[in-house]
Amino acid sequence: MKNKRCIYIGVLERDLLMSLDDYSFVEECLQILIDFCNSSNSNDISYLEPNMPLALLEKRSELEVRSQKSQDVCVSPTHEFEKPPPTGDLITAIADVFTNVSMLKNSPIQSWNERGLYRVMFRCLSRSEGMLEQDSISGSICRTLCVAVRHKCVRALLASTKDCLHNLIDTLRPIEADNQIFARTQATLLLGYLLNDTSASDTLWWELKKNNSNLLFEMLLQFMESDDIELQSTAMFCLTQLAQSIRKENKHTFIDNVRSGNVGSSDCQPEYIVEELCKILMEIFKEHLEKKNFLTRQDDTWSSLCSCMASLLSVSPRSRMYAVHRQFPRVLNLALQAFRDKLSLQGKPVDVIRNANSEPILNNLYWVLTLANSSMLDCAPCKECFSEDVTSHNKLWPWYMMTEPLRDTIMHLLLTFTNDNPKGWSAMCACVSGHSLASEVCALVSREASRPRASHLLPLALRVLTHCTPNQHCRSLILKTDVISCACKLRARNNDSYTEAWYKLCEALSRHADGASALINVLSSPTLRPIPRPLLTSLAHAAHHQRLAFLQSPDLLEVLSGSLLTGDTSEIVSASRAVWALAANNHRAKLVLRSSGITTAVQTTMQRLQRSNDVAAQRALQLLTYTYNILQT
């Protein structure tokens, strides 16, 4: 029955579209829209056609024949008149028709766009200004364009129509009457869709900076303070698109410095517009947290709210600091605890694992992790707040591993969490039910390295462990596993992203005595031959801690000699640093290095670099000269 219904609907849509072509409906509507745009507001023009006597109309054929034979007969009105322009109700009706037709699956949106239909509609927005039906016309046209602008060709065309775009931006201001709600809502949605185009977003930010205006943000605040769910959703959608349109330029500085128009005497009263937006969003978040609808079903409002907050926090340092001031990280921890308690009661039934990608509670959990990650970006106080309680993450780890979005999000969250956060490193080692986040990440690395084709999670996990290496407890957990020895498997795959992340982890470990010892043991394995040249930096660090192991390993000495003779400038510097660390204040080491040909290699490399005028080569020559003097003394 469902297939028959789909077939019937498809036939009905096709017949409807064919009828529109047969009767030239689009062309007629386009001409009406053009007439509306070209109409004048002058009061001197008469739109009334004068009456003609009936006797004259009866002799019309005779008079036409006479006029063709001679010029002595001319029938014309007594004064000029023009055809009346289309009414606002007619334009509204046309827009409503194309709203419904554009939503059909096989609608020729691109063809209509090439004819100029949507560009003319966009111009009708400017023409309707000052009319009694302005709000209905603007609302209907914007609703039509919201349907069509989801196609890239329409979006690019409208974004290039700068004058109409400027007019749209000017109309977005706080609502003063109830009859403006529909028009403002649809215009805000249209702007949100247009911001996907870089040209439109640049135009918007240029306009906001030029006028130093906060009317758009005041309108969004008004929408979110309303009890109307549709207004709140519209504001959150537009604010999400606004935040995502901010790139690496100084737009985030502008949005951070826009003053709020409602500054009060209270210490907690926001002074800036982003703080006020953040405050309202946090209050809405707390309301949803109390209702806990996100634990039982797929909640689109929850995902829109979290997406909006995550987008705003990720681009605004001021909003992140304000969120910490209002203790929002603790609210996020409460949300994670709610997910933890719900999933702990639910267990891990087979049907949940099988349908995990479509499980509503897991999709809602994904948005909380995304929001938590955005709140920690370059915000040390927020990271410290999250460091106080990581129990929920430990308990939820099996659920994190169920879907690809959750795995990806939790790894990015840990990557942000462990970046320059000593308290976070300690929290990574906190043991809950025999497991810690650090040990779970190590286990993930081992699993991914053993797979025939590792996913993108492997370099992320290696980077997380690299961040944690300054902590001794974390280092001991890493060294107890086979994370370092997975290099043999990674080299066999010849994947630069995997091996580069592993090299950085080795470099971080080699800065410490226990890590350097583990690295030397791995490099002594016959499966890791020849020793990769990118590990020279790690060897330079390890030479400070493992001098005896170096001097007793002909392979490591051969790597140093070969790098000096044939390596590039960076490899020469790393090898020279290793030689200097081995030879400094140790006469026995100098004898071993001379007998292994290191001294000769240093001298030959010095002669080669003396012929180079490169600045980096000259700096390397200074280091080699100093190292050579140490070897000779």
N, C-alpha and C positions, 0 to 999 in steps of 0.2 A: 504493500500500500504506500509506503514511503517513497519507493522508486517511482511509482505511477504519479504520485503527487508532484515530485520534482520534475518529471517529464512534462506534466500539465502546466506547471508554473513556467518552465522554460519556453514552451510553445506560446503561452500567453504573453510573455515578455517580448518574444520575437515578433509576434503579430502587432503588439503595441508600437514597437520601434519602427516597424515597416509602415504602419499607418502615419506615424509622424513624418516619415520621409515622403510618403505619397502625397500628403496634403501640405508639404512645405511648411510644417508647423514651426520648425526652428528658425527658418528664414523670416517668417512673418513676425515671430516674437523678437528676433534680433532687430528688425526694422523698428518695431515699437520701442524697444529700449534705446535705440539710436535717436529716435524722435524725442524721447523723454530727455536724453542728455542734451540735445540741441535746442530744446524749447527755451523760450525767453520769459522772464518775469515781468516784461514791460506791460504797463496798463494801456498803452496807446494802440495796441493791436486788437482788432476786432475779430472774434472767432464766430460771428453770426453771419451766415450766408443770406443775403437779401432775397425776398420773395419775388417771383416773376409772374406776370399776368397769365391766366390759363389760356387765353386766346393766342398769346405769343408762343407758349409752349406747344400748342396744336400746330402752329405753322413753322415749327423748329426745323423740320426736314427741308421745307421750301427755302427757308432763310439760309440754311447751310449751303444749298446748291447755288443760290445767288451770290453768297459770299465767296464761293470758290471761283465763280466766273468773273466777278468784278469786286472792287474794293469799296463800293458805295454803301454796303450794308454791313454794319458791325453791331453785334449783340454782346453787351458786357454789363456787369453790375454797375451800379451808380458809385460805389466806393469799394476799395480793396478790402479783402478779408483773408484770413489764414485758417488752415485746418487746426482744430484745437489739439493741444498736446495730450498724450496719454495721462490718465488720472493716476493718483497714487495707489488706489485700490487695484487698478489693472496691473501695475508693476508688481504689487504684492502677490497677486494671483499668479502671474507668470513665474515669479521666483518660487512660489510654493509648488507649482507644477514641476519645475526642473529639480527641486529638492527631491521629490519622489522619483522622478525618472532617472536622476543621476545615481540613485541607490540601486538601480537594477544591475544585475550581474554583468550583462553584456552591453551596457550603455557605451556609446562611442564618445567617451569623455575627451579623448585626444583629438578626434575630428571636430567636435564642437569647440574645443579650445583653439584649434587652428583657424576656425572661422571667426574667432574673436568674441564668442559669446560671453565668456567669463570676464574678459577684460572690460567689456562694455558694462556688465553688471557691476563690476568694481567701481566704474566711473559713476554709475547711478547713485552710489552712496554719497558722493560729493554733491550731486545735483539735488538730492532730496533734502539738503540742509535748509531749514527754515520753513518747510512745508508742515501742514497740520498732520499729515500722515507720516512724518519723518521716522518716528519710532517703529511703526509697523513695516515701512519700506526697508529701513536699515536692518531690522531683525530678520526679515524674510530673506533679503539678499545675502546677509552674512551666513544664515543657516544653509543656503544653497552653496555658497562658496566653501563652507566648512566641509561639505560632502565632496566637492570636486577637488579641493586643494590637497587632499591626501594623495593625489596623483602628482608625481614629480614635475611633469610638464606644466600643469596648471600652477603649481606652487612657484616655479621659477618665473613664469610669466607675470604673475601678480606681484612677486617680489621686485621685479624690474620696473613696475609702474610706480615710480617714486612719489609722484604728486598724490596719487590716491592712497598710498601707504602712509604718507605724512598726515593726510586727512583722517585716516583711520586711527592713528595714534593720538591725534588731537581730540577725538571724540571720547577717548577712554579716560573718564574722570568720575568721581563719586556720584552715585545716583541721588537725585534730588526729588524725584516723583516716582510713584509706583508704575506709571506707564512706561518708564524707561528701563525697567528690569529686563524685559525680553531683548531689547536692542543691545543693551550693554553686555548681557550674557553672551549673546551670539558673536558680538564684535570681539570680546575677550577670547572666546574660543578660536575665532579666525586668526587673531594675532598669534595665539599659541601655536597653531599649525604652521603659520608662515615663518615662525622663528626657526624651523628646521632648515630653512635656507639661509646660508651665510650672508647673502646680500641683504636680506630682510633684517637679520639680527644686527648687522653693522649699521643699517639705517636707523633702527630703533635706538641703539646706544648712542649714536651720534646726535639724534634728536633730544634724548634725555640730557646728555651732557651740555648741549648748546643752550637749552632752556633752563637747565638746572632745576628740573621739575620733579616733584614727587607725587603728582596727581595720579599717575598709574598705580603706584604702590599704595596710595591712600585708598584707591578703589578696591584693590585686592584685599586690603585690611578690612574694608567695609564688607566685602563679600564673605570673608572668613568669620567675621564676627556675627554674621547673620545665622539664624536658625534654619535657613533653607539649605537642604542638602545639595541641591543643584548648584546654588551659588557657591557653596564651599568647594564642591568638586571642580567647578570652573576656575575658581581662583587658584586652587592647588595645581591644576593642569597648567595654567598659564605661568605660574611661578616656577614650576618645574622646568618648563621650556626656557624661561628667562635665565634661570641658573645654569642650565646646560649650554646656553649660547655664549656664556662667558668663557673665553679662551685664555691664552697665556698673556694677553695684553693687560692693561691696567684697568679693565672694566670692574674687576672685583674691588679695586680701590675706590672706584666711584660709588658702587652700591654700598660699600661699608661706611662711606662718609655722608650718606644722605640722612639728614636730620629728620626726626619724627616731629609731626605737628602737634603731638599731644604730650609734650614734656611736662611732668608734674613735679611736685616737691618731694615725693617719696624717693627713697634711695633705690628701690627696685623698679621704679618707673623707667622704661627704656628711653634712652636719649636718641637712638638711631632707629631708622626704619627697619633694618634687618633684625634688630633685637626685638622690636615689636612683632614682626612677623614670626620670629622664632618663639616668642612667648605664646602667641595664639596657637601655633601649631603644637607646642608642648601641652597646652591645656586640652586641645582636641585629642591628643595622644593619650592623655591620662583618662579622659572620658571613655575612650575605647578600651583602655586597659581595665577599667572597672567593670565594663559590660562583658568582656571576654568572649565576644562573638567570634573573634579570630581563632579561637581554639576548637570551634565546632564546625565551621563552614568556610567556604571561600568568600572572603570579604573584599570586594573591590575598593571600598572606601579605605580600608586598612592599607592596601597596597598603594593607593594613590597618596595617602597621607605619608607613609614611610618614604616613598619615592620623592615626594616634594621636600620633606625634611632632609633627606640624604643629599639631594641636589643643592639645597641652600647651604647646608653645613660644609659641603665639600669645597665651595667656592668662597666662603666668607669666614675669615679668621675671627672677626668680631662676633659672629653668631656662635661659633664654637666656644669661645670664651664665655659668652653669656649663658650658653647651655650648661657649662660647668658651674657657673655661678648659681644657676637655678637647680643644680644637682640632678640634671637630666641623666647622666650616666647611671645613677642609682635606679632611676625609673626604668632604664633599659635592662638593668640587671633583674629587676622585678618581673619584667616581661619574659626574660629568658627563664627565670625560675618557674613562671606559669607554664611555659612550654615544657620544661623539664618534668614538672609534676604530672602534666597531662599525658605526656608520652611514656612516662614511667608506669602509669596505670594501664596504658594501652598495650604496653609490651611491644613485641615485634612479630605480629602474626604474619602468616605467609601472604595473605592478600594485600597487606600494606606494603610489603617488600616488592611484590609483583607490580603494584600500581603506585609506586612511590612518586613517580613523576607527576601524577595527577592528584596526589593526596593534598587536600586543602591546607591542612595544618603545617605540612612541610613547606608549601609555597609561602604561607604567612611567616614562617620562621626565617625563610630566606630574606624577606624584607627587613626583619629586625637585625639580622647580621649585617646587611648592607648599610643600614642606618648607623649601627655601632661603628662600622669601619669608617664611615664618613666623618663621624664626630671625633675620631682620634687623629685625623690627618694634621700633622705638625702641631699637635696640641698635647704637650707633656702633662698638664694637670688632668686632662681627660684620661690619658693612659694610666696615670697613677690611680685614678678612681676605679678603673676596670681591673687594676692589679689587685685590688682588695678582695675580690671574689671571682675566682675562675671555676668554681665548683660546677656551675651549670654547664660550662663548656666540656668539662670532663665527662659529665653524665650524658650530655647530648652527642658526644663524639660518634657513637655508632649510627645515630640518625643523620649526622652530617655526611657520612660516607655513603648514604643511600642514593643520592641524586647528584648529577653533574653540577647543577647550579650551586647546591649547598657545599660540595667539595671545593669548588672554585672560590666561593665567597669566604669560607672559613680560612682558607689558606691566605687570601688577600688580607683578611682581618688580622691574622697572626703576623703577617709580614709588617703591617702597620703597627701592631701592638708591640712587637719586639724591637722596632727600630729606635735605638738610642733610649732605651727604657730599662734601667737596672732593676727596678721593682718588677717589671714585666718578666725579666729573665728569671728572677726567683719564683714568680708565680708559675712559670712554665714547668718548673720542677716540682710543684706542689702535687703530692700523691693523693689521689682520691680513689678508693676501692682498688688499690694496687696499680693504678695507672696515673700517668702524668701527661700533660700536653706534649712535652718534649719527647717522651718515649713513644707517644702515638705518631708524632711527626717522623721520628726515626723509622718506625715500623712502616709508615707510608712510603718512605724513600726506598726501603728494602723491597717492598712489594712492586713498586713502579720500576725499579731497576731490573727486577727479575722478569718483567713482562717482555714479550718479543717487541712490542712497540709501546714505549712509555708515553704517557699523556703529558700535557703541559703542566700538570701538578708537580712533576719531579723537580724542575728548576725552581719553582716557587718554594717547595719544601726545603730544598738545599739552601735557598736564600734565608729562610726563617732560621735554620740551624746556624748559618753564618752570623746572623745577628746575635745569637745567644752564646757564642763562643767565649766572650769575656767572663761569663759566669762559670766558676769552677765546677759547680754541681752539674750544670748543663753540659760542660765539656766532658765530664766523666760519663754521663749518660750517652753522649754521642760516641765516645771512644769504646764503650762496651759493646756497641752494635757493629754491624758490618757496613756502616755508611761510607767510611773511607775506602774500604776494599771494593766498593761497587764501581770503582773507576775502570776496572778491566772490562766490565760489561758495557759501560758507557762508551769507551773508546771503540769498541767493536761496532757500535751503531753509527759512528761518525756524525754525531749530531752536535753542532756547535753550541746550541743553547744549553744542552745537558752538561757537556764537558766544561764550558766556561763557568757555570754555576759551581761545579765540583772544584775547579781550580781556585775559585774565590774562597770556598770553604776550607780547602787545604791551606791557603795562605793565612786565613784567620786562625786556624788551629796551630800553625807552625810558629806563631808569635809566642806560644807558651811551651814550657818544657815538656809537659805530658803530651801535648798535641804534636810537637816536633818528633818525639820518640815514636809515636804511632805512625806518623808519616814516613819516617825512615824505614820502619818495619815493612810498610806497604811497598815502598819503592825497592826494597831488597827482593821482592817477589819476582821470580823469573817470568811470570805472566805479564808484568808491566815493563816490557822491553820493546824498543828503547824508551828511556825515560822522557816524557814529554817536555819540550822546551818551555812551555808556559808555566811549568812548575819551578822555574829558576828563582822566581821571587820567593816562593815558599822555601826553597833550599837555602836562600840567603838568610831568611829568618831562622831556619832550623840550625844553621851552622853556629849560631850563638849558643845554642843549648846542647847540641849533640856533636861536639868536636871529635870525640873518640870514634863515634860511629862513622863519621865522614872519612877520617884518616884510615880506617880499616876497610873501606869500601872502594875498590878500584873503579867500580862502575860510576859511582858518584863523582870521583875525581876526573874520570874521563868525560863526564857530562860537562863539568866546569871547564876543562881544557878545550873541548870542542866548541862550547859556546863562546869562549874568548876568541878562538881562531876564525869561526865562521858565522857567529851570530850577528844580529843587528845591534843597534846602539843600546836599546833597552835590555837585551839579553847580556850584552857585555857589562853593563852597569850591575845587573843582578849577580852575574858570576864574579865580578870584581869584589862586590860586597861580601859574598860568601868566602872568597879567598882571604880578604882582609880579616873577617871574623875568625877564621881558622888560624891564621898566622900571628895574630896580635898576642904579644907577651907569651909566646910558647916556642921555644927553640926547637923542640922535637917536631912540632908541626911544620916548621919551616924546612927542616931536612926532608920530611916526607913529601912536601909539596915540590921541592926542587927535584927530588928523585923521580917524581911522577910527571915531570915536564911542565908543571904549572908556571914556573918562573919564566921558562922560554916562551910559553904561550902569551904571557903578559907582555913580555918585551916585543914580540912580533906584532901583537895587537896595537901597542903604542906606536910602532913605526907606521902601521896602516892608518891610524887615526890622525897622525901628524900631517898627512896629505889632504885631510878634509877640512873645509872651512865652515862646516855646519856647527851651530852653537851647541847643540846637544852633544855632538861628537867631541867638541873641545872640553865640555864639562866631564864627559866620560874619560877623556885623556888625563884630566887632573886627578880623577879618582884612581886611574890605573898607575899614574906616576907615584902617588902616595902609597899604593899597595906594593908596587915594585920596590920602593925604598924599604918598606917593612920586611919584604922577603930577603933583601940583601944584607940587612943589619943582623 
